[in-house]
Amino acid sequence: MDDIARDAKSVQRLALDSRRAQINIRSSLDQIGLPDNLIKLDETPAVSSSVAVKS
């Protein structure tokens, strides 16, 4: 159970850090006058198109 709790806290921390980074990047873009469309809007992870084929 300790591992699960520790993992849950790590995931929560990662999500918060990621959100803060995104906010900071948007703020920096705004400060220097660049459009925020330079940031990818889709937050879903990319899926590899390569597939292993069994012979």
N, C-alpha and C positions, 0 to 999 in steps of 0.2 A: 504493500500500500504506500510505503514511503516513496518508492520510485514513481508511482502514478501521480502522487501529489507534487513531487518535484518536477515531473514532466509537464504537468498542467501549469505550474507556475512559470516554467520556462517558455511554454507556448504563449501564455498571457503576456509575459515580458516582451517576447519577440513581436507580438502583434502591436503592442503599444509603441515599441521602438520603431517599428516600421511605419506606423501612422505618424509619429512625430517627425520622422525623416521626410515623409511625403509632404507634411505641412511646411517644414523648413525649406524644402526644395521649391515648393510653390511660392513661398514668400521671397526666396532669393530671385526666382525668375521675375516676379513682379517688381522687385526693387531695381533690377537692371533692365527692365522693359522688354523682356522676352515673353512670348505668349506661353500660356500654360499647356497648350496643346502639344508641346514637346514631350510631355509625360504621357506614357501609355495609359489609357483609361481602363482597359480590361485588366482586372486583377486576378483572373484565373490563371493558374500555372500552364505553361506551354507543355504540350504533349508531343513527344518525339514521334515523327512520322515513320521512323524505321521500325520494321517488324522482323523478328527472327523467324526464319522459315525452316521447318523441320523437314528433312529429307526422308 
